[in-house]
Amino acid sequence: MSETIIAKKAELVDVYTAKFEAAASIVVVDYRGLTVEQDTNLRKQLRDAGVDYVVAKNSILGRAATKAGLEGLDEVFTGPTAIAFSNEDVVAPAKILEGFDAEALEIKGGVIEGKVSSTEDIIALAKLPSRDGLLSMLLSTLQAPIRQTAVAIKAVAEKQEAAA
């Protein structure tokens, strides 16, 4: 193998190592069987969510994962592999890939906040409500006592008006 090819592969390993280290979450999938149209739609959804989606050689991804200290992740790099990196939203890649309407797409595993995770963990993460949904639930819970107090005060005031 020529030195330029080796240098380019080493550079790719460094690029993917940096992506592994910077990512809040990573989802590894087998994309075999997706049509071009499905792949294009998937890439658009991921791009709109700020998720970086790449297809790369398993050997390069394995070396990068090992270099980034993600022991055990290299075991999922078999067969056709695509990988989704998200630096901000931990849930976005899992939610999009799990919810994507294609039976051909198979989640192999991933990383959640620096911890190598199984397929089951990634799917469980995907089923969680979104950040906005969780904040909405929290706000609703915090407002409930105030709302109940206001309803009680209003009921007392209406009862006093009716008596007067």
C-alpha positions in Angstrom: 0.0 0.0 0.0 1.4 3.4 -0.9 2.3 5.9 1.7 -0.2 8.5 0.5 -3.1 6.0 1.0 -1.8 5.1 4.5 -1.6 8.8 5.3 -5.1 9.4 4.1 -6.5 6.5 6.1 -4.6 7.8 9.2 -6.1 11.2 8.6 -9.6 9.7 8.4 -9.0 7.8 11.6 -8.1 11.1 13.3 -11.2 12.8 11.9 -13.5 10.0 13.1 -11.7 9.9 16.5 -12.5 13.6 16.9 -16.1 13.0 16.0 -16.4 10.1 18.5 -14.8 12.3 21.3 -17.1 15.3 20.6 -20.4 13.4 20.2 -23.1 13.5 22.8 -24.6 10.4 21.2 -23.7 8.0 18.4 -25.9 5.5 16.7 -24.5 2.7 14.5 -26.9 1.2 11.9 -26.9 -1.4 9.1 -28.4 0.5 6.2 -28.4 -2.5 3.8 -31.6 -2.6 1.8 -32.5 1.0 1.9 -33.6 2.5 -1.5 -31.9 5.6 -2.7 -35.1 7.6 -2.0 -35.3 6.2 1.6 -31.6 7.0 2.1 -32.0 10.5 0.8 -35.0 11.1 3.1 -33.2 9.7 6.1 -30.1 11.9 5.4 -32.4 15.0 5.1 -34.2 14.3 8.4 -30.8 13.8 10.2 -29.3 16.9 8.6 -32.3 19.0 9.7 -31.8 17.7 13.3 -28.1 18.7 13.3 -27.0 15.1 13.1 -23.9 14.1 11.0 -24.5 10.8 9.2 -21.7 9.0 7.4 -20.9 5.7 5.8 -17.3 4.6 6.3 -15.1 1.6 6.3 -15.5 -0.6 9.4 -11.7 -0.9 9.9 -11.3 2.9 10.0 -14.3 3.3 12.4 -13.0 0.5 14.6 -9.5 2.1 14.9 -11.1 5.5 15.6 -13.4 4.1 18.3 -10.5 2.4 20.0 -8.3 5.5 19.7 -11.2 7.5 21.3 -11.4 5.1 24.2 -14.7 3.5 23.3 -13.8 -0.1 24.0 -16.4 -2.6 22.7 -17.9 -0.3 20.1 -15.7 -1.9 17.4 -17.7 -5.1 17.8 -20.7 -3.5 15.9 -18.6 -2.5 12.9 -19.5 -5.5 10.8 -21.3 -5.5 7.4 -22.5 -2.3 5.8 -22.2 0.4 8.5 -23.5 3.9 8.7 -23.0 6.0 11.8 -24.9 9.1 13.1 -23.1 11.6 15.3 -24.9 14.2 17.4 -22.9 16.8 19.3 -25.9 18.5 20.9 -29.1 16.5 21.2 -28.5 13.1 22.8 -31.9 11.7 21.7 -32.2 13.0 18.1 -30.2 10.3 16.2 -31.8 7.5 18.1 -35.3 8.9 17.7 -34.9 9.6 14.0 -33.3 6.2 13.1 -35.7 4.2 15.3 -38.7 6.0 14.0 -37.6 5.9 10.3 -40.2 4.0 8.3 -37.9 1.3 6.7 -37.6 -2.3 7.8 -34.2 -2.5 6.2 -32.6 -0.1 8.7 -31.3 -2.0 11.7 -29.7 -0.3 14.8 -26.6 -2.2 15.8 -25.6 -0.2 18.9 -24.0 3.1 19.8 -22.7 5.5 22.4 -24.8 7.6 24.9 -22.8 10.3 26.6 -19.5 8.5 26.4 -20.8 5.1 27.4 -21.0 2.2 24.8 -24.6 1.2 24.7 -26.5 -1.8 23.3 -29.3 -1.8 20.7 -31.9 -2.1 23.5 -30.5 1.0 25.2 -30.6 3.0 22.0 -34.2 1.9 21.3 -35.2 2.8 24.9 -33.6 6.3 24.4 -35.5 6.7 21.2 -38.8 6.1 23.0 -38.3 8.9 25.5 -40.2 12.1 24.9 -38.3 14.9 23.3 -36.6 17.6 25.4 -39.4 20.0 24.6 -42.0 17.4 25.6 -40.2 16.7 28.9 -40.0 20.5 29.7 -43.7 20.8 28.9 -44.5 17.9 31.3 -42.3 19.6 34.0 -44.0 22.9 33.5 -47.5 21.3 33.7 -46.5 19.6 36.9 -45.2 22.8 38.5 -48.3 24.8 37.5 -50.8 22.2 38.8 -50.9 23.4 42.5 -51.2 27.0 41.5 -54.0 26.2 39.1 -55.9 24.1 41.7 -55.5 27.0 44.2 -56.9 29.5 41.7 -59.9 27.2 41.0 -60.6 26.8 44.7 -60.4 30.6 45.3 -62.7 31.2 42.3 -65.2 28.7 43.6 -65.2 30.3 47.1 -65.7 33.8 45.5 -68.6 32.5 43.3 -70.2 30.9 46.3 -70.0 34.2 48.3 -71.4 36.1 45.3 -74.3 33.7 45.1 -75.0 34.0 48.8 -74.9 37.8 48.6 
